């Protein structure tokens, strides 16, 4: 919708921005366009676990569905990137309660795939798959990023080669160059 250089956004914040743009008529200029959303991992950082947190995986999914509903009003097609793996990352918000948060990531990706295209609101860009299948996950440990795509950095963010792989997956999913 607009270039956003602020990091740390959540799906909830994206929905709030879409609601504001909807109320002001700002989404009209995007009628019949496509939007690619690469989000959800920051939300998992706030997942309710024994170590804290304030959001459930069901609430994250509901925010994603709300985002889609707003887009549908304008015939905007939403492409949701599957939540990429984040094993061995350097962020306490994701390492504390990692097993529960990774299970929630897998559950969210399953929900997105079960509700894709003609069956529901989402078309999914499969970033969570191993690289040989078009994603950015490590072939030997699919719960972390492949080293060549950013796994050697902070364990969450892609490097240049990773973003190129993501662009290829987006092009394939959207059919747009």
RAGI-V680872 format. One record per backbone hydrogen bond with DSSP energy under -0.5 kcal/mol. NH is the residue of the N-H (numbers start at 1). CO is the residue of the C=O. If there is no record, write none. Layout:
nh;co
NH;CO
NH;CO
//
This chain:
nh;co
5;3
14;10
15;11
16;12
17;13
18;14
19;15
20;16
21;17
22;18
23;19
24;20
25;21
25;22
26;21
27;21
28;25
30;27
31;28
32;74
33;30
35;77
37;35
37;79
38;36
39;37
44;40
45;41
46;42
46;43
47;44
48;55
49;52
52;49
54;46
55;46
60;56
61;57
62;58
63;59
64;60
65;61
66;62
67;63
68;64
69;65
70;66
71;67
72;68
73;69
73;70
74;70
74;71
75;72
76;71
77;33
77;75
79;35
79;77
80;78
80;123
81;37
81;79
82;125
84;82
87;143
89;86
90;154
92;90
94;91
95;91
96;92
97;95
98;95
101;97
102;98
103;99
104;100
105;101
106;102
107;103
108;104
109;105
110;106
111;107
112;108
113;109
114;110
115;111
116;113
117;122
119;116
120;117
122;115
123;78
124;122
125;80
126;124
127;125
129;126
131;137
133;130
134;131
135;130
136;127
137;129
138;141
138;144
144;141
146;136
149;146
150;147
151;146
152;147
153;150
155;150
159;149
163;159
164;160
165;161
166;162
167;163
168;164
169;165
170;166
171;167
172;168
173;169
174;170
175;171
//
